[in-house]
Amino acid sequence: MSDLGRLIANRYRLVERVGRGGMGTVWRAEDELLNRHVALKKLHVPPHLHEDEVQRLHERTRREARSAARITHPHVIVVHDVVDDEGLPCIVMEYVPSVTLGDVLKRRGALSPGEAARIGRGMASALRAAHDAGVLHRDVKPANVLLGDDGRIVLTDFGIAVESGTSSLTRTGELVGSIQYLAPERLRTGIAEPGPACDLWSLGTTLYEAVEGRPPFGRDTAIETAYAIAADPYEPPRRAKDLAPVIEGLLVKEPDRRMNAQEAEHLLSRVSGEATVPLDPPTRPEPLRTTAPDTATPAAPGRKRGRRTALWIASALVAAALVTGGLLLRPGGDADSRDDSPNRSQSQSPSPSPSTSSGSGNSTDPGSAASPSPVPAGYHLVKAGQGFSVPVPDGWTAKDVPSGEVAYIDPSGLVGLRVEVVEFAGSDPLQHWRDTEEDQTRRDNPGYERVRMSRTEFRGRPAGYWEFTFQGRAREFRGVELAFSGADSTQYVIYLSGPNATWNEHRPIFDTAVNGIRLRD
C-alpha cells in the first residue's frame, strides 16, 4: 500500500514523495501540530539483512540527525525531529523547495563558472561550519546539494557523516560514499574514517562536474574509476576559467597539500562576484584538523628576518623582483616587458621528467620521496649553496641576483626558477607568509590571489607550501614556493613562476627541481 497520506508519529502527514536514494525516501509532509511543511526521510531496510546490519542502518539514521543538528548554518539542512515509524527511525527536516545540483546537471548540462562558483561557495561555507562542529559529511556530491527556488544553497544528506569522538559504523575495509567523489587517500589506503580534506576533494570533483558536465575521473567501471582517482591525473577543465585555480587546489592528491574550506570559500567568493570572506577569521575550535594549526609564533630571529630576503617571496615581494632584461621571477615588476625582446632564444623548452605529471593539480608531490630522484634527461645539477644542489633544465640561462640567490630563466624569458640558502636560527615560513600577505604581498602586487598555503613536509622536515597568482603587464602569472629547514637550521627555499595560461607546462619543472634536491644532512 502506498505511503501517500499516511500519518507518521501522529503528527506528520505524507503529502508528496520528493526524492529517493540508497538509504531512504524523502517526503514532503504536513506538520499538523505546527501547520507547516517539512521534509521527512524514511529509512530503507533491504530484505534479508542480518540483524546487526539493520541495527547499523538504524544507528546511521540517528547519527545523520545528530550530525546535522550540531551545525547551525544557512547552507546546512535544519533537522527538527527524529521519530519512530513501525520500528524504523525517520528524520524530520526543514522543507526546502528546490532541485538538486545533480538533477540540474542532468537536465541542463554544465553550468557557467560564475554560477558553479556561487554554488561552491555555499558548499565550502557549509563544510567549514561542519568541520568546525566536529562533523565530516563523507558523501559530498551534486545529488546532495539542494538549489533552493529562492537561490539558497543547502548541503543535505549527512547519512554517512561521522562525528569526532564516536565509534565507526563501518566494517574493516568497508568504504562508504559514492565512488566518483571519494578522495584518493581513502582508495589508496582503504581507511574507513576520512579527514576534513576528503570532503574538500569531493567539493573539487563536484565543481569540476558542474562546469565540465562530467566528473574528473569517470571510467567505465568502479574499479577503473577508483584506480584513476588514486593514481591518474585528470584532464584539466576547459570551461572553468577563473574557477580553475580552486579546482586545482581541491583536486590535489596529497591531503596535507589540498586547499582547505576557508581558502576555497574565499576564492569562490571572488569568482562568483559575491562579498569575499576573510582569510583569517577569529580563532575557533577545529577538532577535526588533520594538519598542525597555523598558530606557531616564530622566535625573535624569525620576526626580524621580515626585512631581509630570507623567506623570499613574502619578505621580498615589496621590491625584490628580479628584472634582468625585463624578466620577473617574483611578482611586483614588469613581467611582460620583454615579450618582444630581440634576444629571445629559439631553442625548445625542456621536456618534463617522466615521473612528473603535467596535469593541473596532479603533479608528483614535491619532497615526498625520502631520497633525491635521479636527474632526468634534459636537466643538469646546479650548485645552489654549500652542500646543496638542484636540477635545472638544460638551455636555461643563469642570472646574477642579489642576496646570494641562484636564478635561472627559460629561453622565452617568462619562466624563472630561483633558489636561496640562508643560515639563521628558528623559522616558521607559513606564519611569516601569513603575517606579510596582506601588509606586503597583496598591497604591492596587483591581482595577487592565494591559491593554496599550507604546512607540509620535505623528506621528514617541516615545510611550507605557497601557490598564488598575480598580474603582469600583459598576462597573469602563477608562482609556487617550497620553504623548509635543514638539520642545522639552514633555510632552503625554491620558487618557480611562469604564465598562468600555460602553467601545466611549467609546473613539472618545479616538481623535478624539488624532488631532485641534494642537500647535506
ROTITOR-10001 format. One line per 4 residues: number of its first residue (from 1); their letters; for each residue x, y, z of C-alpha. Coordinates in steps of 0.25 Angstrom, whole numbers. Example, Ala and Ser with C-alpha at 12.3 -4.5 7.8 and 13.67 -1.06 7.14 Angstrom:
% residues 2
1	AS	49 -18 31  55 -4 29
//
This chain:
% residues 521
1	MSDL	0 0 0  5 14 -3  10 23 8  3 35 2
5	GRLI	-6 41 12  -1 33 24  1 40 37  15 38 44
9	ANRY	16 39 59  2 44 60  7 57 54  14 57 40
13	RLVE	5 54 29  12 49 16  8 58 4  17 56 -7
17	RVGR	30 48 -10  41 57 -14  53 48 -14  58 34 -13
21	GGMG	73 29 -10  80 17 -6  77 19 9  63 25 9
25	TVWR	52 32 3  49 47 5  35 52 6  29 66 7
29	AEDE	20 65 19  10 74 27  13 76 41  -1 76 46
33	LLNR	3 81 60  10 94 55  3 95 42  16 95 33
37	HVAL	22 87 22  34 78 26  43 68 19  42 54 25
41	KKLH	53 44 22  49 29 23  59 19 25  60 7 15
45	VPPH	63 -7 20  67 -16 9  61 -30 11  70 -42 16
49	LHED	79 -33 24  85 -38 37  80 -32 50  93 -26 53
53	EVQR	93 -19 39  79 -14 42  84 -8 55  95 -1 48
57	LHER	85 5 38  77 10 50  89 16 56  94 23 44
61	TRRE	80 29 42  81 34 57  95 39 54  90 47 42
65	ARSA	80 54 50  90 57 61  101 61 52  93 71 44
69	ARIT	87 76 57  100 80 62  102 90 51  95 103 51
73	HPHV	98 109 37  89 115 26  95 105 16  93 93 24
77	IVVH	79 86 25  72 88 38  67 76 46  55 77 54
81	DVVD	52 64 60  55 48 59  42 40 61  39 25 60
85	DEGL	30 19 49  27 4 50  40 1 57  49 10 47
89	PCIV	55 23 50  50 35 42  57 49 41  49 61 41
93	MEYV	56 73 34  52 87 28  46 86 15  54 94 4
97	PSVT	46 95 -9  58 92 -18  64 83 -28  77 76 -27
101	LGDV	90 80 -34  91 66 -39  77 68 -46  81 81 -52
105	LKRR	93 76 -58  86 64 -64  75 73 -70  82 86 -74
109	GALS	97 81 -75  109 89 -70  108 102 -62  115 115 -64
113	PGEA	128 117 -56  121 128 -48  109 120 -45  117 108 -41
117	ARIG	125 117 -32  113 122 -25  108 108 -22  122 104 -18
121	RGMA	124 116 -8  111 111 -1  116 97 0  130 101 5
125	SALR	124 110 15  115 98 20  127 89 20  135 99 28
129	AAHD	123 100 38  122 85 39  137 83 41  137 93 52
133	AGVL	126 86 59  133 73 58  125 67 47  130 60 34
137	HRDV	120 59 23  127 48 15  117 48 3  118 62 -3
141	KPAN	113 61 -18  103 68 -27  92 59 -22  93 64 -8
145	VLLG	93 79 -12  80 86 -12  78 98 -21  66 106 -14
149	DDGR	55 113 -22  59 125 -14  74 124 -18  78 117 -5
153	IVLT	89 106 -6  87 95 4  96 83 7  88 71 11
157	DFGI	88 56 14  98 54 25  94 40 25  108 35 26
161	AVES	114 46 33  123 44 45  125 52 58  138 53 65
165	GTSS	139 44 77  129 34 72  132 20 68  132 15 54
169	LTRT	119 9 48  127 3 36  134 -11 36  148 -13 33
173	GELV	152 -10 19  138 -4 16  137 9 9  125 18 9
177	GSIQ	121 29 0  120 30 -15  132 25 -23  133 36 -33
181	YLAP	135 46 -21  144 38 -12  157 44 -8  170 37 -13
185	ERLR	176 35 0  163 27 4  165 18 -8  179 16 -7
189	TGIA	179 12 8  165 7 10  163 15 22  149 15 28
193	EPGP	149 29 34  153 41 26  158 54 30  153 68 26
197	ACDL	162 68 14  153 57 8  141 66 8  149 77 1
201	WSLG	153 67 -10  138 63 -12  135 78 -13  146 79 -24
205	TTLY	140 68 -32  126 74 -31  131 87 -36  139 80 -48
209	EAVE	126 73 -51  118 86 -50  126 93 -61  130 81 -70
213	GRPP	117 73 -69  125 61 -65  133 56 -53  148 57 -54
217	FGRD	151 43 -52  139 36 -59  142 22 -64  134 10 -69
221	TAIE	135 2 -56  136 5 -42  150 -2 -41  155 7 -52
225	TAYA	149 19 -46  156 16 -33  169 14 -39  168 27 -47
229	IAAD	165 35 -35  177 28 -27  187 29 -38  184 36 -51
233	PYEP	184 51 -54  171 58 -58  169 65 -71  170 80 -68
237	PRRA	156 87 -69  153 94 -81  142 103 -77  146 106 -63
241	KDLA	152 120 -66  154 127 -53  149 115 -45  161 106 -50
245	PVIE	171 110 -38  160 106 -28  158 93 -35  173 91 -36
249	GLLV	175 94 -21  164 84 -17  168 72 -26  182 71 -20
253	KEPD	184 56 -18  192 58 -5  182 63 6  192 71 14
257	RRMN	194 80 2  180 81 -2  172 94 -1  164 96 12
261	AQEA	150 100 13  153 114 17  162 117 5  153 111 -4
265	EHLL	141 119 1  150 132 -1  154 129 -15  140 124 -19
269	SRVS	134 137 -13  143 145 -23  140 137 -35  125 138 -32
273	GEAT	125 153 -30  120 152 -16  125 158 -4  138 152 0
277	VPLD	141 144 13  153 147 22  165 138 20  168 138 35
281	PPTR	155 139 43  155 139 59  161 126 64  151 115 67
285	PEPL	152 101 71  156 91 60  154 77 65  156 70 52
289	RTTA	168 78 47  178 68 41  190 77 40  196 86 50
293	PDTA	189 99 52  195 112 47  197 118 61  212 116 63
297	TPAA	219 129 67  233 130 61  245 133 70  251 147 70
301	PGRK	261 144 59  249 139 50  242 153 53  254 161 49
305	RGRR	256 154 36  244 160 30  253 172 26  262 163 18
309	TALW	261 153 7  262 140 16  248 135 13  248 140 -1
313	IASA	235 143 -7  228 148 5  239 157 10  244 161 -3
317	LVAA	231 163 -11  231 178 -8  242 181 -16  251 170 -19
321	ALVT	247 165 -33  258 160 -42  257 168 -54  268 164 -64
325	GGLL	265 168 -78  251 171 -73  248 157 -67  240 156 -54
329	LRPG	243 144 -45  234 149 -34  222 158 -34  224 172 -33
333	GDAD	230 177 -46  228 178 -61  227 163 -64  223 165 -79
337	SRDD	233 175 -83  242 166 -91  231 159 -99  237 166 -111
341	SPNR	251 165 -107  260 162 -120  269 153 -111  258 143 -109
345	SQSQ	264 129 -112  258 119 -122  263 107 -114  252 97 -110
349	SPSP	247 97 -96  252 84 -88  243 72 -86  238 70 -72
353	SPST	242 58 -64  235 45 -68  232 43 -53  224 56 -52
357	SSGS	210 59 -57  207 71 -65  192 70 -61  188 83 -53
361	GNST	187 80 -38  192 65 -40  207 67 -41  216 58 -33
365	DPGS	217 62 -18  229 70 -17  238 65 -6  230 53 -3
369	AASP	242 43 -6  252 40 5  263 42 -5  266 50 -17
373	SPVP	261 46 -30  270 43 -42  273 55 -50  265 53 -63
377	AGYH	269 55 -77  268 70 -81  273 75 -67  286 77 -60
381	LVKA	290 79 -46  294 93 -41  301 96 -28  292 106 -20
385	GQGF	299 106 -7  309 99 1  305 84 0  292 88 -7
389	SVPV	289 85 -22  277 85 -30  273 80 -44  271 92 -55
393	PDGW	266 90 -69  277 90 -80  277 102 -88  273 112 -77
397	TAKD	281 124 -74  287 127 -61  285 141 -56  292 149 -45
401	VPSG	283 154 -34  285 160 -20  286 153 -7  293 141 -11
405	EVAY	281 135 -18  282 126 -31  273 129 -42  271 123 -56
409	IDPS	261 127 -67  256 119 -79  258 123 -93  245 131 -94
413	GLVG	249 140 -82  235 137 -76  238 125 -67  248 126 -55
417	LRVE	254 117 -45  260 123 -32  267 116 -20  272 122 -7
421	VVEF	280 117 5  280 125 17  286 121 31  278 126 43
425	AGSD	272 120 55  257 117 56  247 119 45  232 117 42
429	PLQH	230 120 27  215 118 28  214 128 39  223 138 33
433	WRDT	215 137 19  202 140 27  208 151 34  212 158 22
437	EEDQ	202 154 12  192 166 14  202 177 18  212 174 7
441	TRRD	208 163 -3  194 168 -7  198 183 -5  210 182 -15
445	NPGY	205 172 -25  193 176 -33  184 164 -35  190 155 -25
449	ERVR	182 143 -21  185 132 -12  183 118 -18  188 110 -6
453	MSRT	196 112 6  199 100 15  208 93 24  215 80 18
457	EFRG	227 72 20  240 71 12  247 58 14  242 57 28
461	RPAG	245 72 31  234 82 34  232 91 22  223 102 16
465	YWEF	216 102 2  211 114 -5  204 115 -18  198 128 -24
469	TFQG	195 136 -36  198 151 -39  196 160 -51  207 165 -60
473	RARE	206 175 -71  200 167 -82  197 153 -75  194 146 -62
477	FRGV	206 139 -55  206 128 -45  217 125 -34  219 113 -26
481	ELAF	229 112 -14  234 102 -4  242 106 8  248 96 18
485	SGAD	259 96 29  271 87 29  276 79 41  285 91 44
489	STQY	274 102 44  278 106 30  266 111 22  265 106 8
493	VIYL	255 112 -2  251 108 -16  242 116 -25  236 116 -39
497	SGPN	228 125 -47  222 126 -61  210 130 -69  197 124 -63
501	ATWN	191 121 -76  202 111 -79  204 107 -64  202 92 -67
505	EHRP	215 92 -76  223 99 -65  219 92 -52  226 79 -55
509	IFDT	239 87 -55  237 91 -40  233 77 -37  246 72 -43
513	AVNG	255 82 -37  249 79 -23  249 64 -24  264 65 -29
517	IRLR	269 74 -18  282 69 -12  286 74 2  295 71 13
521	D	289 65 26
//
